Amino acid sequence: MENMPHASTLNTLNLADFEQGSKIGEGTYGTVHSATIRGTNEKVALKQIKINADLEGVPSTCMREVTLLKELNHPNVVVLHDVIIQPTGSEKLYLVFEFIDQDLKMLLDKLRPNRLPMGYVKSFMQQLLNGLAYCHSHRVVHRDLKPQNLLVTNDGVIKLADFGLARAFSIPSRCYTHEVVTMWYRAPEVLLGTKMYSTGIDMWSLGCIFAECVKSDPLFDGDCEIDQLYKIFQLLGTPDDTTWPNVSKLPDYNMSFPKWPKKDLARVLVGMPEDGLAFIKEMFIYPPMYRITAKNALSHRFLRDVPRRLAPIPSLYKLKDGASSSTKRKSDGDPFGDDDSLAKRRN
């Protein structure tokens, strides 16, 4: 596949040139294995796609991911090096991605019961907003943001990945199916059946991820769509036409929804600084047209003191295990930032 983002020496290689390693992920249409290039030992991730010749052939999600990643080139978007098609009869296609050490869910799970230090939260948010602002400026909405689709290097770089549900959009937004975004991170307008949406759904999902980074657990963990809506309403208040103009006209809105008042987010996101609470409220605005954009979010005061550098991710695991209890804070380049003392007292 030509013209992939970030020129790579992998473009001339075949599947036989890779030493396949352990399975690191699995999805609807295939599995992901670590692999090394024979002779150079360069590590990559091989995403194997099953091609069903009797039905749809190459899955549309795969075609969409390849097409979009060909056009996206940003430090906070995963790199697709190449596409390899096995000889006729194998019915397998491989996407060759850069190898990244873990995803955000793995990181949060490994840190539990400790929480991600606030300096890392700020850095990750800034990086993700940079990646989203880039995608949105290129008319791409991701549509499936969740911790499992955010890859984190051991150097603290976080990248958007898994663009299988992503779409190029036009202005005004085209009508799309509302069966997008893993339910816990799904925007209320999608849950309520809107057929018109755009970049605002990514910003809602990012707000949910932001909250999860702070509290180490999903903010809205519904077990079905109506339960998901109710969990949102119970925290942010049940919307009506006053707080969300014309919400009653959405297909799945019901005037008999229980009327919950808005709760204090500070009681749920314990330890979140005031500017962080103000920041996440901008992402959780009900009317999508008033929800903060990725570009504008980059100027929010919450990000005014993002650490210039982070300690390597593995050092967080050592802190959890008590191996680095004598580590001293540094006045400049402190990986935890000014607000981390609150986070560490929580733990």
Secondary structure as UniProt FT lines:
FT   HELIX           9..12
FT   HELIX           15..17
FT   STRAND          18..27
FT   TURN            28..29
FT   STRAND          30..37
FT   TURN            38..40
FT   STRAND          43..50
FT   TURN            53..56
FT   HELIX           60..71
FT   TURN            75..76
FT   STRAND          80..85
FT   TURN            88..89
FT   STRAND          92..98
FT   STRAND          102..103
FT   HELIX           104..111
FT   TURN            112..113
FT   HELIX           118..137
FT   TURN            138..139
FT   STRAND          140..141
FT   HELIX           147..149
FT   STRAND          150..152
FT   TURN            154..155
FT   STRAND          158..160
FT   TURN            164..165
FT   STRAND          167..168
FT   HELIX           183..185
FT   HELIX           188..191
FT   TURN            192..193
FT   HELIX           200..215
FT   HELIX           225..236
FT   TURN            241..243
FT   TURN            245..246
FT   HELIX           247..249
FT   TURN            251..252
FT   TURN            255..256
FT   HELIX           265..268
FT   TURN            270..271
FT   HELIX           274..283
FT   HELIX           288..290
FT   HELIX           294..297
FT   TURN            298..299
FT   HELIX           301..303
FT   TURN            304..305
FT   HELIX           313..320
FT   TURN            321..326
FT   TURN            335..336
FT   TURN            338..339
FT   HELIX           340..346
//
